[in-house]
Amino acid sequence: MDIPFTAKSIKEHIRPARGEAPIVCGFIGHPNKKVIFHPTRTSLGFDISMGGVRHKETIGSSPNMPLPVFDKLFREKMLEIETGQVLRGQNLTLNELIDNHVLPEMKGRNRDIKGFKRRLKRIRNAFGKRKASSLTHYELNLFLNKLADECKGSTVNRYHSVLSRIFSTAIRLNICRDNPCKNILRRPEPPARQRVLSDAEIHHFIEKALRLDSFQSLSLLVALFAGWRIGNVISITRDMIDAEFTVITFPETKNGNSYSVQLNGPTRQMMQKCAERSWNQFLFPSAIKDGHHIAYPRETYQIIRAYVAEKTGIDKHWTIHDLRRTHSSRQLKLTGDIRLVQQTLFHSSTAVTERYCYHEDTRLAEASEATVQSLLGDHSKSFLQQGDSNAA
């Protein structure tokens, strides 16, 4: 039923009783404009189908919004729809956006998304049932601020990156106009770890690992000898290695790419020993879960770490991942080739590699000495003589 487009006709129209369905009317001459009569309020909006898509929205309420203002806003909305500027998928919840668009696209690019999925749990709990288009900069900033009370800055920044990726997808799909994460400040992160094992620590590490001679201890040796992530090591299967045990192919690494690597002698020796003992497809089989590989070897690592500290007297903490850092730093020292180290670590860029390895202090001192001697040139002898006279 259509009624005149006047404030009087709206005011005098009958209303439904409490518990009854709202009464929806169009306006004479303007059937797409709608007035919805509720028991205690009156809404103004529109309902139109265009290009096979139905657009239905409430703009305001009467008498709070004058009809001329409603008419102006209605015309602006119609222009958006007609020119194709209306956002599609506005009613998509954040969970629907993640499940139907974000995750399938990431999987399609062969990315390692375990960490991404793990962080999604918190985000889903906080915003999963909300419309993606309704989330604001303020709400997301508040979420990250609360997270910062219990997590490190680097962890908060990873949640920030997950949210930013989600809303970048929403923008590309024309669900949102702007990324609400855009102006949220990233948290300061601690400097990159520079803990590498000394020669003495490496000696006793290898000694204890060989003495234990378990799948767990041998996996730690492979992590040191090859520089691989322990997660990559313990999940190695027989079909990843060629028949001669000379080349291994990782079908997927953390950056989403596959890599083929020629095995060095000690790594090959450890892997052959494990292959001879293994009873399933994994080189490091689990004795607890049939058909699975061993879990993260924390207990064995702690035993070896305690032994190394006892033998060397060095109590400075180190982690399993520091084995990878030790390998890469030593390789950089021996070769001076950051790109070669990048390939060893399966990094997407040398910028990432630089956070994992560094030149040892002795090499920095040597480089500094060589630099200053080059600067001195012909003055080098006079400086030496001056130093000798001062000493005298």
C-alpha positions in Angstrom: 0.0 0.0 0.0 1.3 3.4 -0.9 0.7 6.6 1.0 1.3 10.3 0.2 4.9 11.5 0.8 4.0 13.9 3.6 4.7 14.1 7.3 1.0 14.2 8.0 0.2 10.9 6.3 3.1 9.3 8.2 1.9 10.7 11.5 -1.7 9.6 11.0 -1.1 6.1 9.7 -2.1 3.2 11.9 0.6 1.2 13.7 0.8 -2.5 14.5 0.1 -3.6 18.1 2.9 -5.0 20.2 4.0 -8.4 18.9 2.6 -7.9 15.4 4.7 -7.6 12.3 5.7 -4.1 11.1 3.6 -2.4 8.4 5.6 -1.5 5.3 4.4 1.1 2.9 5.7 2.9 -0.2 5.0 6.4 -1.2 2.8 7.5 -4.0 5.0 8.3 -7.0 8.0 6.9 -5.1 7.4 3.2 -4.6 11.1 2.4 -3.8 11.0 4.7 -0.8 9.7 2.8 2.2 8.2 3.8 5.5 8.1 1.0 8.2 5.6 1.4 11.0 6.6 -0.3 14.2 4.6 -0.3 17.5 6.7 2.5 18.9 8.8 4.0 16.1 8.7 4.7 12.4 11.7 4.0 10.1 12.5 5.5 6.7 14.4 3.5 4.0 14.3 2.0 0.6 13.9 -1.4 -1.1 15.0 -1.7 -4.7 16.2 -4.4 -7.1 18.8 -3.5 -9.7 20.9 -5.7 -11.9 19.5 -8.8 -10.2 20.7 -7.6 -6.8 18.3 -6.4 -4.1 19.3 -3.4 -2.1 17.4 -2.8 1.1 18.4 -0.3 3.8 17.1 1.9 6.6 18.3 5.5 6.3 16.6 7.2 9.3 13.5 7.6 11.4 10.4 9.9 11.4 9.9 12.5 12.7 13.6 12.9 13.6 14.6 13.0 10.0 12.8 15.6 7.9 11.4 14.3 4.6 13.5 16.6 2.4 16.7 15.3 4.1 15.4 11.7 3.7 14.8 12.4 0.0 18.3 13.8 -0.5 19.9 10.8 1.1 17.7 8.4 -0.9 18.8 10.1 -4.1 22.5 9.7 -3.1 22.0 6.0 -2.4 20.3 5.5 -5.7 23.2 7.2 -7.5 25.7 4.9 -5.7 23.7 1.8 -6.8 23.2 3.0 -10.4 26.9 3.8 -10.8 28.0 0.5 -9.2 29.6 2.1 -6.2 27.5 0.3 -3.7 29.6 -2.1 -1.5 28.8 -5.7 -2.0 28.9 -8.3 0.7 28.1 -5.7 3.4 26.2 -8.3 5.4 29.2 -10.8 5.4 30.3 -11.6 8.9 34.0 -11.6 9.7 33.9 -15.4 10.0 32.3 -15.7 6.5 34.8 -13.4 5.0 37.7 -15.4 6.5 36.3 -18.9 5.6 34.9 -18.0 2.1 37.6 -15.7 0.8 40.8 -15.1 2.9 41.8 -18.7 3.8 40.9 -20.2 0.3 43.1 -17.5 -1.4 46.0 -18.2 1.0 45.8 -21.9 0.5 45.6 -21.4 -3.2 49.0 -19.7 -3.1 50.6 -22.6 -1.3 51.4 -20.7 1.9 52.2 -22.1 5.3 49.2 -20.7 7.2 49.4 -22.6 10.5 50.5 -19.5 12.4 47.9 -17.4 10.6 45.1 -19.9 11.6 46.3 -20.0 15.2 46.0 -16.3 15.5 42.6 -16.3 13.9 41.1 -18.0 17.0 41.4 -14.9 19.1 40.1 -12.7 16.3 37.1 -15.0 15.7 36.2 -15.0 19.4 36.3 -11.2 19.5 34.7 -10.3 16.1 33.7 -13.4 14.2 29.9 -12.9 14.3 30.1 -9.1 13.5 29.7 -7.7 10.0 33.1 -7.2 8.6 32.0 -3.8 7.2 31.0 -2.6 10.6 34.3 -3.0 12.4 36.0 0.2 13.2 39.6 1.5 13.7 38.7 2.2 17.4 37.5 -1.4 18.1 40.5 -3.0 16.5 43.0 -0.7 18.2 41.3 -1.5 21.6 41.6 -5.2 20.8 45.3 -4.9 20.1 45.9 -2.7 23.1 44.4 -5.4 25.4 46.4 -8.0 23.7 49.6 -6.1 24.4 48.9 -6.5 28.2 49.6 -10.2 27.9 51.8 -10.6 24.8 55.1 -9.3 23.5 55.0 -6.4 21.0 56.2 -8.8 18.2 53.2 -11.1 18.9 50.7 -8.1 18.8 52.2 -7.0 15.5 51.5 -10.5 14.0 47.8 -10.2 15.0 47.9 -6.7 13.5 49.2 -8.2 10.2 46.5 -10.9 10.2 43.7 -8.2 10.7 45.3 -6.1 8.0 45.3 -9.0 5.5 41.7 -9.7 6.3 40.6 -6.2 5.6 42.8 -5.8 2.5 40.8 -8.7 1.1 37.6 -7.0 2.1 38.6 -3.8 0.3 39.5 -5.8 -2.9 36.2 -7.5 -2.8 34.4 -4.2 -2.4 33.1 -5.1 1.0 34.8 -2.2 2.8 36.1 1.1 1.5 39.0 1.5 3.9 41.2 -0.7 6.0 40.5 0.1 9.7 44.0 -1.2 10.5 45.7 1.4 8.3 46.5 4.0 11.0 47.0 1.7 13.9 50.6 2.0 15.2 52.7 -1.1 15.3 54.4 -2.0 18.6 58.1 -1.7 19.1 59.8 -5.1 18.9 62.9 -6.3 20.8 66.1 -6.5 18.8 66.8 -9.6 16.9 68.4 -12.5 18.9 72.1 -12.8 18.4 72.6 -15.9 20.6 74.9 -18.5 18.8 76.7 -21.3 20.4 80.4 -21.0 21.0 82.9 -23.6 19.8 83.0 -25.2 23.2 79.2 -25.3 23.4 78.9 -26.9 20.0 81.5 -29.5 20.9 79.6 -30.7 24.0 76.3 -30.3 22.2 77.4 -32.8 19.5 79.0 -35.0 22.1 75.8 -35.4 24.2 73.5 -35.7 21.2 75.5 -38.5 19.8 75.7 -40.3 23.1 71.9 -40.1 23.6 71.5 -41.4 20.0 67.7 -41.1 19.9 65.4 -39.8 17.2 65.0 -36.6 19.2 68.7 -36.0 19.7 69.5 -36.8 16.1 66.9 -34.4 14.9 68.6 -31.6 16.9 71.9 -32.5 15.3 70.3 -32.3 11.8 68.9 -28.9 12.8 72.5 -27.7 13.6 74.2 -29.4 10.7 71.8 -28.2 8.0 70.4 -25.0 9.5 66.8 -26.1 9.0 63.8 -25.3 11.3 63.2 -28.1 13.7 59.6 -28.3 12.4 61.0 -29.0 8.9 63.4 -31.6 10.3 61.0 -33.8 12.3 58.5 -33.9 9.5 60.9 -35.2 6.8 59.5 -38.2 5.0 61.3 -40.8 2.9 59.8 -39.6 -0.4 61.5 -36.2 0.1 65.0 -37.7 -0.3 66.5 -39.2 -3.4 67.7 -42.8 -3.5 71.4 -41.9 -2.9 70.6 -39.6 0.1 72.2 -36.7 -1.7 69.3 -34.3 -2.3 66.2 -33.5 -0.2 63.2 -31.6 -1.5 60.9 -29.7 0.9 57.6 -29.4 -0.9 56.5 -26.5 1.2 58.4 -24.2 3.7 57.3 -21.3 5.8 57.4 -18.8 2.9 55.3 -21.0 0.8 57.9 -22.1 -1.7 59.5 -25.6 -2.3 63.3 -26.1 -2.1 65.7 -28.8 -3.2 68.9 -28.9 -1.2 72.1 -31.0 -1.6 72.9 -32.7 1.7 76.2 -32.3 3.4 78.1 -35.3 4.7 77.2 -35.3 8.5 73.5 -34.4 7.8 73.3 -37.3 5.3 74.9 -39.6 7.8 72.4 -38.7 10.6 69.4 -39.0 8.2 70.6 -42.4 6.8 70.9 -43.7 10.4 67.3 -42.6 11.2 66.0 -44.0 7.9 67.4 -47.5 8.8 65.7 -47.4 12.2 62.4 -45.8 11.2 59.3 -48.0 11.0 57.0 -45.6 9.1 57.3 -43.0 6.3 58.9 -40.4 8.6 62.6 -40.4 9.3 61.9 -39.4 12.9 58.9 -41.6 13.7 56.8 -41.2 16.9 56.7 -44.2 19.3 53.5 -42.8 20.8 51.3 -41.9 17.8 51.3 -44.6 15.1 52.0 -43.2 11.7 53.2 -39.8 13.0 56.6 -38.1 13.5 58.1 -37.2 16.8 56.9 -34.1 18.7 59.0 -31.0 19.2 62.0 -32.5 21.1 61.9 -30.1 24.1 62.9 -32.6 26.8 65.9 -33.9 24.9 67.0 -30.3 24.2 66.8 -29.4 27.9 68.9 -32.4 28.8 71.5 -31.5 26.2 71.4 -27.8 27.2 72.0 -28.7 30.9 74.9 -30.9 30.0 76.5 -28.2 27.8 76.1 -25.6 30.6 77.7 -28.0 33.1 80.7 -28.7 30.8 81.4 -25.2 29.6 80.2 -23.1 32.6 78.2 -20.9 30.1 74.8 -20.4 31.6 73.5 -17.9 28.9 70.2 -19.3 27.7 69.8 -20.6 24.2 66.9 -22.2 22.3 66.5 -24.9 19.6 66.0 -22.1 17.1 69.5 -20.8 18.0 70.9 -23.9 16.4 69.7 -22.5 13.1 71.1 -19.1 14.0 74.4 -20.7 14.9 74.6 -22.6 11.5 73.8 -19.5 9.5 76.2 -17.2 11.4 79.0 -19.6 10.9 78.2 -20.0 7.2 78.2 -16.2 6.8 81.6 -16.0 8.5 83.1 -18.7 6.3 81.6 -17.5 3.0 80.8 -13.8 3.4 77.9 -14.5 1.0 74.5 -13.4 2.5 72.6 -14.7 -0.5 74.0 -18.2 -0.1 73.0 -18.2 3.5 69.5 -17.0 2.4 69.1 -20.0 0.2 70.3 -22.3 3.1 67.6 -20.9 5.4 64.8 -20.9 2.8 64.2 -17.2 3.3 62.3 -15.1 0.9 64.7 -12.2 1.1 68.1 -11.3 2.5 66.4 -8.8 4.8 64.9 -11.7 6.7 68.3 -13.5 6.7 70.0 -10.6 8.3 67.8 -11.0 11.4 69.0 -14.6 11.8 72.7 -14.4 11.4 75.4 -11.8 12.1 79.1 -11.3 11.8 80.9 -12.3 15.0 82.7 -9.7 17.1 86.1 -10.8 16.1 85.3 -10.4 12.4 83.8 -7.0 13.0 87.0 -6.0 14.8 89.1 -7.3 11.9 86.9 -5.4 9.4 87.2 -2.2 11.5 91.0 -2.5 11.7 91.3 -3.0 8.0 89.0 0.0 7.3 91.0 2.4 9.5 94.3 1.2 8.1 92.9 2.0 4.6 91.9 5.4 5.8 95.3 6.2 7.3 97.2 5.3 4.2 100.7 6.8 4.4 100.1 8.0 8.0 99.9 4.4 9.2 103.7 4.3 10.2 103.5 7.6 12.0 100.6 6.5 14.1 102.5 3.3 15.1 105.5 5.4 16.1 103.4 7.8 18.1 101.8 4.8 19.9 105.2 3.4 20.7 106.5 6.7 22.1 103.4 7.1 24.3 103.9 3.6 25.7 107.4 4.5 26.5 
